[in-house]
């Protein structure tokens, strides 16, 4: 069932969203050659703690997961698409880093992700990240009253395919509210004019993911969480929590 949020609820989600934006900014600022992924998680955790916010990631265990997620960030490096566990691995020059973060404040959830490079950026990585951000912007622009979920999916997928990139199968966006994952699902590729109509008060996490090699297939690593590209090529991920309103889409996880 899709929960339609009131304007008051959207304002409360905006507060949680700012905490997410601040946590992502802190993780990005901490990222440098030689820094461990655990240190990025620690930087984000400090932001959540200072805001009095909880993490929807920490301890999260869906049915398919072998263990609860042990951190407040997902940190995915190079060929990892999503759900990377931040451990003792230290960043290297040229790494492509995707960081996904959530926050729970006063019962409302925000969820967002950003990709960036550490050290000397490779032009092909910059293009990959730029495409993920462009696809996110296209998806957000399509999140208007009167459109449908398929219009968002089509907008995202069109940008990714035009750039020659793959789109990971079975991964996409979702509703957000009192829980991190709510209905409806928001695919990263689809046919326009199809799916659930968008209404004022729907809140969606729109999150394009792109694979540089052009293939769509992935696999789950031995840790049971990290999703990696099947061909070993690099991936990028961008995400915002967005409210559909009569005045147009409103990004709730911006700084």
N, C-alpha and C positions, 0 to 999 in steps of 0.2 A: 504494500500500500504506500502511496506517495503522500507524504505529509506536506501540506501547504503552510508555509510560515507566515505569521503576521508581520507587519512592518516593525513592531516592537522586537519580535524575535530576530528579524534580520539585523536590526541595530545591535542586539546582543551578540550575534554571530560575527559582526564586524569587529567587535572588541576582541573576541577570540582570534579572529583573523589577523589582527595587528600583532598579536603575540607570535603567531606563526611567522609572519614576515620578519619580525625582529630576530627570532631564533634562526631562521635561514640566513639572515644577514650576518649574524654572529658566527655561524658555522663557516660561511664563505670568507669572512675576514680572517678566521683562524687558519684557513687552508693555505699551506705553503709546502714547498719541498721539504721533506723530512718530518713533517707533522703526522702523527698517527690518526687514523680514522676515529679512534676512541676519543682523542682530544677534540675533534669536531663535535662528537656527541656530547662531550662534557660542556662545551661552549653553549650549545643549544639548551642543554638541561639547566644551566645557570639562568638563562633567560626565562624559561618556564617557571623555575622556582621563584625568581624575583617577582614575577607577575602573579604568583599564586595559582598557576595553571597546572593541570595534569597533562599526561600524554596518552592519546588513544593508541599509540604504537606499543608502548612499554607493557609487556605482559599479554599482548594481543595473541590469541591462538585460535584461528579458524580451524575447521574440521580437518583440513588437509595438512596442517602444520605439525611437524613432529615435536616441536618444543615452542613455548611462548616466545614472542619476539623480545630480545633482551635489552633494547635501547629505545631512545626517544627519536632517533633519526634512522632512516634508511640511507645508507651511503653506498652508491653503486659506482664502481670504477671501470672505465674503459669498455670491455665487452659485457659488463653487467648492466642489464636494462633497469631493473627495479629490485627492491627488497634486500639490498646488500646489508649485511650485519657489520656495524663498525667495530673493528677489533684493533689488533696491534699493527696491522699493515701500515707502513709509512708511505706518504705520497711521494711520487717521483716526478721529475721534470717532464712536462708534457702530458701528464695524466688528464683524462677527461673524467670529471666528477659530477655525478648526479645526486643531489641531496633532497630527500623527501621528509617533510615534517608535519606534525599535527599538534594541536593544542585543544584542551578541554577547559573551558572557563564558564562557571555558573551553569554547567550542564550542556553548553553548546560547543560544537566542534568546528575547528577550522583545519584545512588540509591544503598544502601547496608543495610545489617542488621546483627546483631550479638546477640547471646544468652549467658548468663552467670548466675552464682549464686551469691547471697549475703550472707555473713556470712558463716556458716557451710554448705558445699555442701553435698547433699545426693548422694550416689553412683549412684542411678538410674537416677538422674538428669544429672550427669556428662556423663553417657552413652548416654542419650537422646541427649544432646548437641553435643557430639562427633559424633554421627550418623548423625546429621544434617550437621555438617562440612564435614564429609566423603562423604555424598551424594552431597554436593556442589562441592567438589573437583572432584568427578566422573563426574558430569555434565559439569564442566569446561573442563575436559580432553577430553570430547566428542565433544566439540564445535570447531571442526576443519573443514576446507574447504573440501568438498566432503561428509561429513556426512549430516544428516538431523535432523530436530527438534526432530523427534521421537527417534533418538539416544541419545540426551540429556535427554529426558524424561525417556527413558528406563534405562539409567545409574543412574539417581537420584532414580527412583522408586525401582530398584533392591536392592540398599543399604538399603533403608528404610524398604522394606518388609523382607529382610533377617534378619533384627534386630527385627522383630516382631511388628513393629510400624504401626500405621495408617497414611494415607496421606489425608489431608483435601480435600473434594470434591470441585471442582470449583475454587480452588485457585492455583496460579502458577506464573511463570515468564512472561516476556514480553519484547518487544523491548524498547529501550531507545534512546533518541536523543534530539531534540528540545523540545519534550514533555516527561513527565515521563512515560506515557503508550502509546506505539506505537505497531504496528504490527511487528513481529508475536507474538502470544501467545506461551508460553513455558511451557507445562504441567509438572507436577512432576511425571508422570507415563505415559507410552506409549509403542508402539511397535517399535523396531529398524527398520531403513530403510524406515520409513514412514514420511510424512510431507514435509515441505519446505526444499529444499537443502540449505546448509549453504555456503555463499559466503564471500570472503574477503570484509570487510567493514561493515558487519552486526554487530550491537551492541545489546547485550541481557542482561537483568537482569535475572540471574538464581537464584532461591530462594526456596530451599527445605524447607518444613515444616513437622514436624513429631509429631504424637500424641502417648503418652506413652501407652494408653489403648488398642491400636490396632484397634479401630474403626475409620471410615473415616468421620462420620457425625458431623456437627457443628451447632451452632445457633448464631444469632446476638443479642447482649444484648440490653437493653432498650435505651441505648444512641444512637442506630442506626449505630454504627461504630464497636464496639469491637466484634470480632468473637471468640467464646468460644467453647471448646470441649463439645460435647453432654453428654459424660459420666463423665465429671468433672476431667478427668485425665490431666496431664501436657503436655505442648507442647513446642517445640523449633523451631527456625527459623534462617536460615543462608542465606545470599545473597551477591552477588557481581555483579557489572556491568562489562561485559566481551566483548571485541572486538574479532571478528573472523578475523584472518589475515592469509596470506599465510605462515607466520612464526609460526603459532600456536596461541592458545588462549592467549589473553593479558588481565589481570585483571586491570581495570581502577580505582577501588575504594580501592586499597591497600594503606597503609601508605608509 
